[in-house]
């Protein structure tokens, strides 16, 4: 899903129009603003995803400028972090993209609103479960301070 987002191949309302697929409503259903649903809007500008990112920044203590998905992930690679910290931040970012797209689909196709707090809880749960699963590995041990920060927040 992240790869599709980077490539601009997610089937947003804007992409459907470019592919000449009939669209009844082009507006973002997550924030309900009068803005066309594009990949950029969903993952960078939408109030819903911004609220999720704010919670994630508070949890991780890490703020990276979001100038596009590819640039954001490239920014993670450029940091002089330990390998596991880089992998964890990339996984968290992927989870935010996934849950944003999932919330969009649930609202659009099932008529169910997904609360940003619920999405953040699920992201934290999945990431901490992965870390616990890998807790005996050397690369996790080398990032104890970062891991403690995540588990204490």
DSSP file (Angstrom, degrees, kcal/mol; ACC not computed):
  #  RESIDUE AA STRUCTURE BP1 BP2  ACC     N-H-->O    O-->H-N    N-H-->O    O-->H-N    TCO  KAPPA ALPHA  PHI   PSI    X-CA   Y-CA   Z-CA
    1    1 A X     >        0   0    0      0, 0.0     4,-2.2     0, 0.0     5,-0.1   0.000 360.0 360.0 360.0 -39.9    0.0    0.0    0.0
    2    2 A X  H  >  +     0   0    0      2,-0.2     4,-2.7     1,-0.2     5,-0.2   0.921 360.0  51.7 -62.9 -42.9    2.9    2.4    0.8
    3    3 A X  H  > S+     0   0    0      1,-0.2     4,-2.4     2,-0.2    -1,-0.2   0.919 108.9  50.2 -60.0 -43.9    4.4    1.6   -2.6
    4    4 A X  H  >>S+     0   0    0      1,-0.2     5,-3.2     2,-0.2     6,-0.6   0.898 110.8  49.8 -61.3 -40.3    1.1    2.4   -4.3
    5    5 A X  H ><5S+     0   0    0     -4,-2.2     3,-0.9     3,-0.2    -2,-0.2   0.922 110.4  49.4 -64.9 -43.8    0.9    5.7   -2.5
    6    6 A X  H 3<5S+     0   0    0     -4,-2.7    -2,-0.2     1,-0.3    -1,-0.2   0.902 113.1  47.4 -60.7 -41.3    4.5    6.6   -3.4
    7    7 A X  H 3<5S-     0   0    0     -4,-2.4    -1,-0.3    -5,-0.2    -2,-0.2   0.542 112.9-119.8 -77.8  -7.0    3.7    5.8   -7.1
    8    8 A X  T <<5S+     0   0    0     -3,-0.9    -3,-0.2    -4,-0.6    -2,-0.1   0.822  77.6 124.6  71.2  31.5    0.5    7.7   -7.0
    9    9 A X      < +     0   0    0     -5,-3.2    -4,-0.2    -6,-0.2     2,-0.1   0.361  25.6 118.1-109.0   4.3   -1.5    4.6   -7.8
   10   10 A X  S    S-     0   0    0     -6,-0.6     2,-2.4     1,-0.1     5,-0.2  -0.487  77.6-112.1 -66.9 144.3   -4.0    4.5   -5.0
   11   11 A X        +     0   0    0     -2,-0.1    -1,-0.1     4,-0.1    -2,-0.1  -0.397  55.5 162.7 -82.9  66.9   -7.5    4.7   -6.4
   12   12 A X     >  -     0   0    0     -2,-2.4     4,-2.4     1,-0.1     5,-0.2  -0.261  55.9-101.9 -73.7 170.0   -8.3    8.1   -5.0
   13   13 A X  H  > S+     0   0    0      1,-0.2     4,-1.9     2,-0.2    25,-0.2   0.892 124.4  52.5 -62.0 -38.8  -11.2   10.1   -6.4
   14   14 A X  H  > S+     0   0    0     23,-2.1     4,-1.9     1,-0.2    -1,-0.2   0.908 109.6  47.8 -64.1 -42.4   -8.7   12.3   -8.4
   15   15 A X  H  > S+     0   0    0     22,-0.3     4,-1.9     1,-0.2    -2,-0.2   0.888 107.2  56.6 -67.5 -37.9   -7.0    9.2   -9.9
   16   16 A X  H  <>S+     0   0    0     -4,-2.4     5,-3.1     1,-0.2    -1,-0.2   0.919 106.8  50.0 -57.7 -42.8  -10.4    7.7  -10.8
   17   17 A X  H ><5S+     0   0    0     -4,-1.9     3,-1.6     1,-0.2    -1,-0.2   0.919 108.7  51.6 -61.5 -43.4  -11.2   10.9  -12.8
   18   18 A X  H 3<5S+     0   0    0     -4,-1.9    -1,-0.2     1,-0.3    -2,-0.2   0.828 110.0  49.9 -62.4 -30.7   -7.8   10.7  -14.6
   19   19 A X  T 3<5S-     0   0    0     -4,-1.9    -1,-0.3    -5,-0.1    -2,-0.2   0.343 118.5-114.6 -88.3   6.4   -8.7    7.0  -15.5
   20   20 A X  T < 5 +     0   0    0     -3,-1.6     2,-0.5     1,-0.2    -3,-0.2   0.855  64.2 151.0  61.6  38.1  -12.1    8.2  -16.8
   21   21 A X      < -     0   0    0     -5,-3.1    -1,-0.2    -6,-0.1    -2,-0.1  -0.869  54.0-106.8 -97.8 131.9  -13.9    6.2  -14.1
   22   22 A X        -     0   0    0     -2,-0.5     2,-0.4    -3,-0.1    -5,-0.0  -0.347  39.4-172.0 -61.5 132.0  -17.3    7.8  -13.2
   23   23 A X        -     0   0    0      1,-0.1     3,-0.2    -2,-0.1    -1,-0.0  -0.996  18.8-167.2-129.9 128.1  -17.1    9.5   -9.8
   24   24 A X  S    S+     0   0    0     -2,-0.4     2,-0.4     1,-0.3    -1,-0.1   0.873  82.6  20.0 -79.9 -39.1  -20.2   10.8   -7.9
   25   25 A X        -     0   0    0      1,-0.1    -1,-0.3     2,-0.1   -12,-0.0  -0.987  54.9-176.0-137.7 123.3  -18.3   12.8   -5.3
   26   26 A X        +     0   0    0     -2,-0.4    11,-3.2    -3,-0.2   -12,-0.2   0.485  52.3 109.3 -96.4  -3.6  -14.7   13.9   -5.5
   27   27 A X  B    S-A   36   0A   0      9,-0.3     2,-0.2     1,-0.1     9,-0.2  -0.378  80.5 -96.8 -79.5 152.3  -14.4   15.4   -2.1
   28   28 A X     >  -     0   0    0      7,-2.1     4,-0.8     5,-0.4     5,-0.2  -0.473  29.1-161.2 -64.4 127.0  -12.4   14.0    0.8
   29   29 A X  T  4 S+     0   0    0     -2,-0.2    -1,-0.2     2,-0.2    -2,-0.0   0.634  82.0  62.6 -87.6 -13.9  -14.8   11.9    3.0
   30   30 A X  T  4 S+     0   0    0      1,-0.1    -1,-0.1     3,-0.0    -2,-0.0   0.938 120.6  18.5 -77.1 -47.1  -12.4   11.9    6.0
   31   31 A X  T  4 S-     0   0    0      2,-0.1    -2,-0.2     4,-0.1    -1,-0.1   0.586  92.4-141.1 -99.7 -11.4  -12.3   15.7    6.7
   32   32 A X     <  +     0   0    0     -4,-0.8     2,-0.2     1,-0.2    -3,-0.1   0.767  49.6 145.2  56.4  29.2  -15.5   16.5    4.7
   33   33 A X        -     0   0    0     -5,-0.2     2,-2.1     2,-0.1    -5,-0.4  -0.548  68.0-102.1 -88.0 163.3  -13.9   19.7    3.4
   34   34 A X  S    S+     0   0    0     -2,-0.2     2,-0.4    -7,-0.1    -1,-0.1  -0.348  83.8 120.8 -82.2  58.1  -14.6   20.9   -0.1
   35   35 A X        -     0   0    0     -2,-2.1    -7,-2.1    -7,-0.2     2,-0.1  -0.966  69.9-108.4-126.2 137.9  -11.3   19.5   -1.3
   36   36 A X  B     -A   27   0A   0     -2,-0.4     2,-0.9    -9,-0.2    -9,-0.3  -0.419  37.1-113.0 -65.8 137.9  -10.7   16.9   -4.0
   37   37 A X        +     0   0    0    -11,-3.2   -23,-2.1    -2,-0.1   -22,-0.3  -0.629  53.5 156.6 -75.5 107.6   -9.5   13.6   -2.6
   38   38 A X     >  -     0   0    0     -2,-0.9     4,-2.7   -25,-0.2     5,-0.2  -0.808  56.5-108.5-122.3 166.8   -5.9   13.2   -3.8
   39   39 A X  H  > S+     0   0    0     -2,-0.3     4,-2.2     2,-0.2     5,-0.3   0.939 121.7  50.6 -59.8 -45.9   -3.0   11.2   -2.4
   40   40 A X  H  >>S+     0   0    0      1,-0.2     4,-2.0     2,-0.2     5,-1.0   0.931 112.0  46.5 -58.6 -47.1   -1.4   14.4   -1.3
   41   41 A X  I  >>S+     0   0    0      3,-0.2     5,-3.0     1,-0.2     4,-1.1   0.959 112.5  49.5 -61.5 -50.7   -4.5   15.6    0.4
   42   42 A X  I  <5S+     0   0    0     -4,-2.7     7,-0.2     1,-0.2    -1,-0.2   0.892 123.5  28.4 -56.4 -44.3   -5.2   12.3    2.2
   43   43 A X  I  <5S+     0   0    0     -4,-2.2    -1,-0.2    -5,-0.2    -2,-0.2   0.572 135.5  21.2-100.7  -9.8   -1.8   11.8    3.6
   44   44 A X  I  <5S+     0   0    0     -4,-2.0    -3,-0.2    -5,-0.3    -2,-0.1   0.686 129.2  26.1-125.0 -35.3   -0.4   15.3    4.0
   45   45 A X  I  <<S+     0   0    0     -4,-1.1    -3,-0.2    -5,-1.0    -4,-0.2   0.691  83.7 110.0-110.9 -23.3   -3.2   17.9    4.2
   46   46 A X     >< -     0   0    0     -5,-3.0     4,-2.5    -6,-0.3     5,-0.2  -0.300  64.6-136.2 -62.6 134.1   -6.3   16.2    5.5
   47   47 A X  H  > S+     0   0    0      1,-0.2     4,-2.1     2,-0.2     5,-0.2   0.873 103.7  55.9 -57.2 -38.5   -7.4   17.2    9.0
   48   48 A X  H  > S+     0   0    0      1,-0.2     4,-1.7     2,-0.2    -1,-0.2   0.955 111.5  40.1 -61.7 -51.9   -8.0   13.6    9.9
   49   49 A X  H  > S+     0   0    0     -7,-0.2     4,-2.8     1,-0.2    -1,-0.2   0.849 111.9  57.5 -69.8 -31.9   -4.5   12.4    9.0
   50   50 A X  H  X S+     0   0    0     -4,-2.5     4,-2.4     2,-0.2    -1,-0.2   0.896 105.6  51.1 -62.5 -38.8   -2.9   15.5   10.5
   51   51 A X  H  X S+     0   0    0     -4,-2.1     4,-1.8     2,-0.2    -1,-0.2   0.899 110.6  48.6 -65.1 -39.9   -4.6   14.6   13.9
   52   52 A X  H  X S+     0   0    0     -4,-1.7     4,-2.2     1,-0.2    -2,-0.2   0.944 111.3  49.8 -63.8 -47.2   -3.2   11.1   13.7
   53   53 A X  H  X S+     0   0    0     -4,-2.8     4,-2.8     1,-0.2    -2,-0.2   0.888 107.1  55.4 -59.6 -39.6    0.3   12.4   12.8
   54   54 A X  H  X S+     0   0    0     -4,-2.4     4,-2.1     1,-0.2    -1,-0.2   0.920 109.2  46.8 -59.5 -43.8    0.1   14.8   15.8
   55   55 A X  H  X S+     0   0    0     -4,-1.8     4,-2.1     2,-0.2    -1,-0.2   0.892 112.3  50.4 -64.3 -39.6   -0.6   11.9   18.2
   56   56 A X  H  X S+     0   0    0     -4,-2.2     4,-2.9     2,-0.2     5,-0.3   0.897 108.7  51.6 -67.0 -40.5    2.2    9.9   16.6
   57   57 A X  H  X S+     0   0    0     -4,-2.8     4,-2.6     1,-0.2     5,-0.3   0.917 110.7  49.0 -61.7 -42.9    4.7   12.8   17.0
   58   58 A X  H  < S+     0   0    0     -4,-2.1    -2,-0.2    -5,-0.2    -1,-0.2   0.900 114.3  46.5 -62.0 -40.2    3.7   13.1   20.7
   59   59 A X  H  < S+     0   0    0     -4,-2.1    -2,-0.2     1,-0.2    -1,-0.2   0.929 122.9  31.4 -68.9 -46.7    4.2    9.3   21.2
   60   60 A X  H  < S-     0   0    0     -4,-2.9    -2,-0.2     2,-0.2    -3,-0.2   0.753  92.0-136.0 -86.3 -24.6    7.5    9.0   19.4
   61   61 A X     <  +     0   0    0     -4,-2.6     2,-0.5    -5,-0.3    -3,-0.1   0.633  68.1 119.2  75.3  12.8    9.0   12.4   20.2
   62   62 A X        -     0   0    0     -5,-0.3     2,-0.5    -6,-0.3    -1,-0.2  -0.950  43.4-171.5-119.0 127.1   10.1   12.5   16.6
   63   63 A X        +     0   0    0     -2,-0.5     2,-0.4    -3,-0.1    -9,-0.0  -0.973   6.6 176.3-119.0 122.7    9.0   15.2   14.1
   64   64 A X        -     0   0    0     -2,-0.5     2,-0.2     2,-0.0     8,-0.1  -0.968  37.5-108.3-120.5 140.8    9.8   14.9   10.4
   65   65 A X        -     0   0    0     -2,-0.4     2,-1.1     1,-0.1    10,-0.1  -0.497  26.9-141.5 -69.0 131.7    8.6   17.3    7.8
   66   66 A X        +     0   0    0     -2,-0.2     3,-0.1     1,-0.1    -1,-0.1  -0.751  40.9 150.4-100.0  88.6    5.9   15.7    5.6
   67   67 A X  S    S-     0   0    0     -2,-1.1     4,-0.2     1,-0.5    -1,-0.1  -0.159  76.4 -36.7-106.5  37.1    6.6   17.0    2.1
   68   68 A X     >  -     0   0    0      1,-0.1     4,-2.5     2,-0.1    -1,-0.5  -0.244  68.7 -91.4 117.8 150.0    5.3   13.9    0.4
   69   69 A X  H  > S+     0   0    0      1,-0.2     4,-2.5     2,-0.2     5,-0.2   0.927 122.8  45.6 -62.5 -48.6    5.5   10.3    1.2
   70   70 A X  H  > S+     0   0    0      1,-0.2     4,-2.6     2,-0.2    -1,-0.2   0.930 115.2  47.0 -62.9 -45.8    8.7    9.5   -0.7
   71   71 A X  H  > S+     0   0    0      2,-0.2     4,-2.2     1,-0.2    -1,-0.2   0.880 111.2  53.0 -63.4 -37.7   10.5   12.5    0.7
   72   72 A X  H  X S+     0   0    0     -4,-2.5     4,-1.3     2,-0.2    -2,-0.2   0.942 112.1  43.6 -61.9 -48.7    9.3   11.7    4.2
   73   73 A X  H  X S+     0   0    0     -4,-2.5     4,-1.6     1,-0.2    -2,-0.2   0.871 112.5  52.9 -67.2 -36.5   10.6    8.1    3.9
   74   74 A X  H  X S+     0   0    0     -4,-2.6     4,-1.6    -5,-0.2    -1,-0.2   0.876 104.7  57.2 -63.1 -36.6   13.9    9.4    2.3
   75   75 A X  H  X S+     0   0    0     -4,-2.2     4,-0.7     1,-0.2    -1,-0.2   0.849 103.2  53.1 -62.2 -35.0   14.2   11.8    5.3
   76   76 A X  H >< S+     0   0    0     -4,-1.3     3,-1.0     1,-0.2     5,-0.3   0.922 107.5  51.2 -64.5 -44.0   14.1    8.8    7.7
   77   77 A X  H 3< S+     0   0    0     -4,-1.6    -2,-0.2     1,-0.2    -1,-0.2   0.823 105.4  56.8 -62.6 -31.8   16.9    7.2    5.8
   78   78 A X  H 3< S+     0   0    0     -4,-1.6    -1,-0.2    -5,-0.1    -2,-0.2   0.663  85.8  99.5 -77.2 -16.0   19.0   10.3    6.0
   79   79 A X  S << S-     0   0    0     -3,-1.0     2,-1.1    -4,-0.7     7,-0.1  -0.385  79.2-126.8 -70.1 149.4   18.9   10.4    9.8
   80   80 A X        +     0   0    0     -2,-0.1     2,-0.2     6,-0.0    -1,-0.1  -0.422  62.6 137.1 -94.0  58.6   21.8    9.1   11.7
   81   81 A X        -     0   0    0     -2,-1.1     2,-0.1    -5,-0.3     0, 0.0  -0.605  63.6 -90.4 -99.5 161.1   19.7    6.7   13.8
   82   82 A X     >  -     0   0    0     -2,-0.2     4,-2.2     1,-0.1     3,-0.3  -0.389  45.0-108.0 -65.1 152.6   20.4    3.1   14.7
   83   83 A X  H  > S+     0   0    0      1,-0.2     4,-2.6     2,-0.2     5,-0.2   0.873 117.0  50.3 -53.8 -45.8   19.0    0.7   12.2
   84   84 A X  H  > S+     0   0    0     55,-0.3     4,-2.5     1,-0.2    -1,-0.2   0.877 108.7  52.1 -66.1 -36.3   16.1   -0.5   14.4
   85   85 A X  H  > S+     0   0    0     -3,-0.3     4,-2.6     2,-0.2    -1,-0.2   0.926 111.0  48.3 -63.7 -43.6   15.0    3.0   15.2
   86   86 A X  H  X S+     0   0    0     -4,-2.2     4,-2.3     1,-0.2    -2,-0.2   0.929 112.9  47.7 -59.8 -46.1   14.9    3.8   11.4
   87   87 A X  H  X S+     0   0    0     -4,-2.6     4,-2.3     1,-0.2    -2,-0.2   0.880 112.1  50.2 -63.6 -38.7   12.9    0.6   10.7
   88   88 A X  H  X S+     0   0    0     -4,-2.5     4,-2.6     2,-0.2    -2,-0.2   0.924 111.0  47.3 -67.4 -44.7   10.5    1.3   13.6
   89   89 A X  H  X S+     0   0    0     -4,-2.6     4,-2.4     2,-0.2    -2,-0.2   0.894 112.9  50.1 -64.6 -38.9    9.8    4.9   12.4
   90   90 A X  H  X S+     0   0    0     -4,-2.3     4,-2.4    -5,-0.2    -1,-0.2   0.906 111.5  48.8 -64.3 -40.7    9.3    3.6    8.8
   91   91 A X  H  X S+     0   0    0     -4,-2.3     4,-2.3     2,-0.2    -2,-0.2   0.901 110.8  50.0 -65.7 -40.9    6.9    1.0   10.1
   92   92 A X  H  X S+     0   0    0     -4,-2.6     4,-2.3     2,-0.2    -2,-0.2   0.926 111.0  49.7 -61.9 -44.4    5.0    3.6   12.1
   93   93 A X  H  X S+     0   0    0     -4,-2.4     4,-2.2     1,-0.2    -2,-0.2   0.915 110.5  49.7 -61.2 -43.7    4.8    5.8    9.0
   94   94 A X  H  X S+     0   0    0     -4,-2.4     4,-2.6     1,-0.2    -1,-0.2   0.883 109.5  52.2 -61.5 -38.5    3.5    2.9    7.0
   95   95 A X  H  X S+     0   0    0     -4,-2.3     4,-2.9     2,-0.2     5,-0.2   0.888 107.1  52.1 -66.1 -38.8    0.9    2.1    9.6
   96   96 A X  H  X S+     0   0    0     -4,-2.3     4,-2.0     2,-0.2    -2,-0.2   0.933 111.9  46.4 -62.5 -44.7   -0.3    5.7    9.6
   97   97 A X  H  X S+     0   0    0     -4,-2.2     4,-2.5     2,-0.2     5,-0.2   0.937 113.7  49.1 -61.4 -46.0   -0.7    5.5    5.8
   98   98 A X  H  X S+     0   0    0     -4,-2.6     4,-2.6     1,-0.2    -2,-0.2   0.935 113.2  45.0 -60.0 -48.6   -2.5    2.2    6.0
   99   99 A X  H  X S+     0   0    0     -4,-2.9     4,-2.3     2,-0.2    -1,-0.2   0.802 111.5  53.6 -71.1 -27.7   -4.9    3.3    8.7
  100  100 A X  H  X S+     0   0    0     -4,-2.0     4,-2.2    -5,-0.2    -1,-0.2   0.942 112.6  43.7 -67.0 -46.9   -5.7    6.5    6.9
  101  101 A X  H  X S+     0   0    0     -4,-2.5     4,-2.3     1,-0.2    -2,-0.2   0.892 114.3  50.7 -64.4 -39.4   -6.5    4.6    3.7
  102  102 A X  H  X S+     0   0    0     -4,-2.6     4,-2.8    -5,-0.2    -1,-0.2   0.919 109.6  49.6 -64.8 -43.9   -8.5    2.1    5.7
  103  103 A X  H  X S+     0   0    0     -4,-2.3     4,-2.3     1,-0.2     5,-0.2   0.894 110.5  51.7 -62.4 -39.3  -10.5    4.8    7.5
  104  104 A X  H  X S+     0   0    0     -4,-2.2     4,-2.7     2,-0.2    -1,-0.2   0.927 111.9  45.9 -61.5 -46.1  -11.2    6.4    4.2
  105  105 A X  H  X>S+     0   0    0     -4,-2.3     4,-3.0     2,-0.2     5,-0.6   0.898 111.2  51.7 -66.5 -40.9  -12.5    3.1    2.8
  106  106 A X  I  X>S+     0   0    0     -4,-2.8     6,-1.9     1,-0.2     4,-1.6   0.917 115.1  42.7 -62.4 -42.2  -14.6    2.4    5.8
  107  107 A X  I  X5S+     0   0    0     -4,-2.3     4,-0.6     4,-0.3    -2,-0.2   0.936 119.6  42.6 -68.5 -45.6  -16.3    5.8    5.6
  108  108 A X  I  <5S+     0   0    0     -4,-2.7    -2,-0.2    -5,-0.2    -3,-0.2   0.891 130.1  22.0 -69.9 -41.3  -16.7    5.7    1.8
  109  109 A X  I  <5S+     0   0    0     -4,-3.0    -3,-0.2    -5,-0.2    -2,-0.2   0.687 134.6  30.1-106.5 -21.2  -17.9    2.1    1.4
  110  110 A X  I  <<S-     0   0    0     -4,-1.6    -3,-0.2    -5,-0.6    -2,-0.1   0.519  93.7-126.7-113.3 -10.0  -19.3    1.1    4.8
  111  111 A X     << +     0   0    0     -5,-0.7     2,-0.5    -4,-0.6    -4,-0.3   0.721  63.4 137.8  71.0  20.5  -20.5    4.5    6.1
  112  112 A X        -     0   0    0     -6,-1.9     2,-0.4    -7,-0.1    -1,-0.2  -0.874  48.3-140.1-106.2 128.2  -18.5    4.0    9.3
  113  113 A X        -     0   0    0     -2,-0.5     2,-0.6    -3,-0.1    -9,-0.1  -0.671  11.8-149.9 -80.8 135.9  -16.5    6.8   10.8
  114  114 A X        -     0   0    0     -2,-0.4     2,-0.2   -11,-0.1    -7,-0.0  -0.946  14.8-133.1-107.9 121.6  -13.2    5.9   12.3
  115  115 A X     >  -     0   0    0     -2,-0.6     4,-1.8     1,-0.1     3,-0.2  -0.479  11.0-132.2 -70.6 138.9  -12.1    8.0   15.2
  116  116 A X  H  > S+     0   0    0      1,-0.2     4,-2.5     2,-0.2     5,-0.2   0.874 107.5  56.8 -61.3 -36.7   -8.5    9.2   15.0
  117  117 A X  H  > S+     0   0    0      1,-0.2     4,-2.5     2,-0.2    -1,-0.2   0.902 105.7  50.4 -61.7 -40.5   -7.9    8.1   18.6
  118  118 A X  H  > S+     0   0    0      2,-0.2     4,-2.1     1,-0.2    -1,-0.2   0.894 110.0  50.2 -64.7 -39.4   -8.9    4.6   17.7
  119  119 A X  H  X S+     0   0    0     -4,-1.8     4,-2.3     2,-0.2    -2,-0.2   0.922 111.5  48.2 -63.8 -43.5   -6.6    4.5   14.7
  120  120 A X  H  X S+     0   0    0     -4,-2.5     4,-2.8     2,-0.2     5,-0.2   0.910 109.6  52.5 -64.5 -42.6   -3.7    5.8   16.9
  121  121 A X  H  X S+     0   0    0     -4,-2.5     4,-2.4     1,-0.2    -1,-0.2   0.922 111.2  47.5 -58.0 -44.4   -4.4    3.1   19.6
  122  122 A X  H  X S+     0   0    0     -4,-2.1     4,-2.5     2,-0.2    -2,-0.2   0.900 111.4  49.9 -65.7 -41.6   -4.3    0.4   16.9
  123  123 A X  H  X S+     0   0    0     -4,-2.3     4,-2.5     2,-0.2     5,-0.2   0.943 112.5  47.2 -61.7 -48.4   -1.1    1.7   15.4
  124  124 A X  H  X S+     0   0    0     -4,-2.8     4,-2.7     1,-0.2     5,-0.3   0.912 112.0  51.3 -59.6 -43.2    0.6    1.8   18.9
  125  125 A X  H  X S+     0   0    0     -4,-2.4     4,-2.2    -5,-0.2    -2,-0.2   0.935 112.0  45.3 -60.8 -48.5   -0.7   -1.6   19.7
  126  126 A X  H  X S+     0   0    0     -4,-2.5     4,-1.9     2,-0.2    -1,-0.2   0.908 114.9  47.1 -64.6 -42.5    0.7   -3.2   16.4
  127  127 A X  H  X S+     0   0    0     -4,-2.5     4,-2.4     2,-0.2    -2,-0.2   0.929 113.0  47.9 -67.4 -44.7    4.1   -1.5   16.7
  128  128 A X  H  X S+     0   0    0     -4,-2.7     4,-2.6    -5,-0.2    -1,-0.2   0.872 110.2  53.3 -66.0 -34.6    4.6   -2.4   20.4
  129  129 A X  H  X S+     0   0    0     -4,-2.2     4,-2.1    -5,-0.3    -1,-0.2   0.908 109.6  48.5 -64.0 -40.6    3.6   -6.0   19.6
  130  130 A X  H  X S+     0   0    0     -4,-1.9     4,-1.6     2,-0.2    -2,-0.2   0.916 112.1  48.9 -63.8 -42.8    6.2   -6.1   16.9
  131  131 A X  H  < S+     0   0    0     -4,-2.4     4,-0.3     1,-0.2    -2,-0.2   0.924 110.9  49.7 -63.9 -44.1    8.8   -4.7   19.2
  132  132 A X  H >< S+     0   0    0     -4,-2.6     3,-1.1     1,-0.2     4,-0.2   0.887 107.9  54.4 -61.7 -38.4    8.0   -7.2   21.9
  133  133 A X  H 3< S+     0   0    0     -4,-2.1     3,-0.3     1,-0.2    -1,-0.2   0.857 117.0  37.0 -62.0 -35.3    8.2  -10.0   19.4
  134  134 A X  T >< S+     0   0    0     -4,-1.6     3,-2.4    -3,-0.2     6,-0.3   0.288  83.0 116.9 -97.9   8.7   11.7   -8.9   18.5
  135  135 A X  T <  S+     0   0    0     -3,-1.1    -1,-0.2    -4,-0.3    -2,-0.1   0.702  71.8  53.3 -58.3 -24.3   12.7   -7.8   22.0
  136  136 A X  T 3  S+     0   0    0     -3,-0.3    -1,-0.3    -4,-0.2    -2,-0.1   0.526  85.5 106.7 -88.4  -4.3   15.6  -10.4   22.3
  137  137 A X  S <> S-     0   0    0     -3,-2.4     4,-1.9     1,-0.1     3,-0.3  -0.396  76.6-123.7 -75.4 153.4   17.3   -9.3   19.1
  138  138 A X  H  > S+     0   0    0      1,-0.2     4,-1.9     2,-0.2     5,-0.2   0.873 108.7  56.4 -64.1 -38.8   20.5   -7.4   19.3
  139  139 A X  H  4 S+     0   0    0      1,-0.2     4,-0.3     2,-0.2   -55,-0.3   0.835 108.1  48.0 -68.3 -28.5   19.3   -4.5   17.2
  140  140 A X  H >4 S+     0   0    0     -6,-0.3     3,-1.4    -3,-0.3    -1,-0.2   0.907 108.7  54.5 -71.8 -41.9   16.4   -3.9   19.6
  141  141 A X  H >< S+     0   0    0     -4,-1.9     3,-1.1     1,-0.3    -2,-0.2   0.840 102.5  57.8 -59.5 -33.7   18.7   -4.1   22.6
  142  142 A X  T 3< S+     0   0    0     -4,-1.9    -1,-0.3     1,-0.3     3,-0.2   0.657 106.7  49.5 -71.6 -14.9   20.9   -1.3   21.0
  143  143 A X  T <>  +     0   0    0     -3,-1.4     4,-2.6    -4,-0.3    -1,-0.3  -0.081  68.6 132.9-113.3  32.4   17.8    1.0   20.9
  144  144 A X  H <> S+     0   0    0     -3,-1.1     4,-2.9     1,-0.2     5,-0.2   0.865  70.5  52.8 -54.1 -42.3   16.7    0.5   24.5
  145  145 A X  H  > S+     0   0    0      1,-0.2     4,-2.0     2,-0.2    -1,-0.2   0.925 112.4  44.0 -61.5 -45.7   16.3    4.3   25.2
  146  146 A X  H  > S+     0   0    0     -3,-0.2     4,-2.0     2,-0.2    -1,-0.2   0.911 114.5  50.0 -65.0 -42.9   14.0    4.8   22.2
  147  147 A X  H  X S+     0   0    0     -4,-2.6     4,-2.4     1,-0.2    -2,-0.2   0.918 109.6  50.9 -63.5 -44.3   12.0    1.6   23.0
  148  148 A X  H  X S+     0   0    0     -4,-2.9     4,-1.9    -5,-0.2    -1,-0.2   0.898 107.6  54.4 -60.3 -39.9   11.5    2.7   26.6
  149  149 A X  H  X S+     0   0    0     -4,-2.0     4,-0.8    -5,-0.2    -1,-0.2   0.921 110.0  46.5 -59.4 -44.4   10.3    6.1   25.4
  150  150 A X  H  < S+     0   0    0     -4,-2.0     3,-0.5     1,-0.2    -2,-0.2   0.904 114.4  46.6 -65.2 -41.7    7.7    4.3   23.2
  151  151 A X  H  < S+     0   0    0     -4,-2.4    -1,-0.2     1,-0.2    -2,-0.2   0.740 112.0  50.7 -75.9 -21.6    6.5    2.0   25.9
  152  152 A X  H  <        0   0    0     -4,-1.9    -1,-0.2    -5,-0.2    -2,-0.2   0.582 360.0 360.0 -91.1 -10.3    6.3    4.7   28.5
  153  153 A X     <        0   0    0     -4,-0.8    -1,-0.2    -3,-0.5    -2,-0.2   0.431 360.0 360.0-104.4 360.0    4.2    7.1   26.4
